[in-house]
């Protein structure tokens, strides 16, 4: 059967109009939790966001309307954010939830969402996020982001492992980040959000500031009052928007940057020479000197005073040194007894410790 262009246009307009209609009134989150006798699990860090104006403000951070967009929500729980996302008319919403007790409530939402809600029972750390987005809408890295969003009121105990996984993907532009610069909008403990955003000389400047800012623009959008959650969390919560940069400040994979920054920041209040020295066997003072000569960084500066350019130069210097001694990347600790397992008393790599790339990967998990 053949359709005229006019008929197709009319059909498209009707579908668009329907998907922009708000969801019918539904039971509140508290009513749903009561109805299904679900209690928050401490183990899964369940603090449910129920305040409608806060939920709306959170979802509006992605855009007033989400028509034509595809969203992956992390940990939908009883579905307050899920519902607000659906209300904005995305073409699809994939909600990944580990706790099956919420499925009847999510299914209830799905029933009125015209097939736009896909509920996935999985651990977000194992789930392949590529499945949540249609590949034909992907955009090239230097173009505008694709019409995709990763969103969620994240369980705090997995927020950092998840972000590290995504940062690793961003730095390689692989996994879900092979589809373009997908923005992430999430809740984080306020203190974690501040560490992510901190500039040099600010109290919260830390390992996380460098490893997130070299790849992404991070914006702390607003703070959610503890009373907007049931049960109220012990700490304050921030909403953060993370957008991958077109050009990274340090052109190295996340793990390599994290390795250097972790060591340097370990002695945050001391001169940076202490942290830099912990990247090498104790007997290789020559390599510490080489690091400072190659990078041009002043060894008296404190790690939390160093700029992104300083960290970039330190990372590049370490890469140059590790190019000749790749075993240096294997030792991810400050403990000398572990160093001595991989390097002899002169600081030369032990010949029997030539681990494979697989071993290196294991160390970074
Ligand atoms: N988004 C809901 C809200 O705002 O009310 C629930 C937020 S609650 C802080 C976190 C949710 O993430 C819970 O529903 C929990 O079961 C889920 N969750 C915890 N760990 C998870 C994981 N590894 N993968 C997917 N979901 C997880």
Boltz pocket constraint, residues with backbone or C-beta under 6 A from the ligand:
constraints:
  - pocket:
      binder: B
      contacts: [[A, 44], [A, 45], [A, 46], [A, 47], [A, 48], [A, 49], [A, 50], [A, 74], [A, 75], [A, 76], [A, 77], [A, 78], [A, 79], [A, 80], [A, 81], [A, 96], [A, 97], [A, 98], [A, 99], [A, 122], [A, 123], [A, 124], [A, 125], [A, 152], [A, 153], [A, 154], [A, 155], [A, 156], [A, 158]]
      max_distance: 6.0
